[in-house]
Amino acid sequence: MATLQISPIHNDDDLDYALSRISELMDLDPAPGSPELDLLEILSTLVEAYETKHYPIEEPDPIEAIKFRMDQLGIGVKELVPLIGEKNRVYEVLSKKRPLTLRMIRNLSTKLGIPAQVLIL
């Protein structure tokens, strides 16, 4: 049975220890309501809080997200024309010389499956 010895995560060594304990607990496949599951949930919360504070994930750049999705789908500028506007406008957007409009964001989100929140600056 796991003991509920819990302490804050102050540094990366503490983080490594917490992650190894999480791995051990997950291997046990703890039953609902068990002390092991309680410990797993508490350690997971502590790890998430530490990582959020010390290793924040930056929001993706909207234009880089569009380029990434174009690459994934194997499409070029021509396929963006119906979504953004004429070819020169597409190039302006992709070179960050023109901002995305609400219409463009809606089109890109709907047609390319890019979450709207990623496209909003």
C-alpha positions, 0 to 999 in steps of 0.5 A: 500500500502506498503511503501518502507522503507528499511534499511540494515540488521545488526543483527538477529533482523533486519533479523527477522523483514525482514523475517516477512515483507516478509511473510506479503508481500507474503500473499498479493500476490503482482501484478507485478510492484506494490510497494509491489512486489518491496519491497518484491524483495528488502527485499529478496535480503537483507535477502539473502545477510545477510544469505550468509555472516552470515550463509554460507552453507558448501559444503557437504563432498563427501563421506558423500554424497555418504553414504547418497545417498546409504542410500536413495537408500537402496544399499550397497557396492556391488552396488558400485563395478561397479561404483568405482572398486573392493570391497576393493577399495569401502571400501578404498573410503568410509573410505577416504583412497583413493580419488575419481577419475574422472571415479568414479565421473562420474559413481557416478554422472551418476548412483546415481544422485549425482551432480558431483560438490558435489563429487569434493574435 
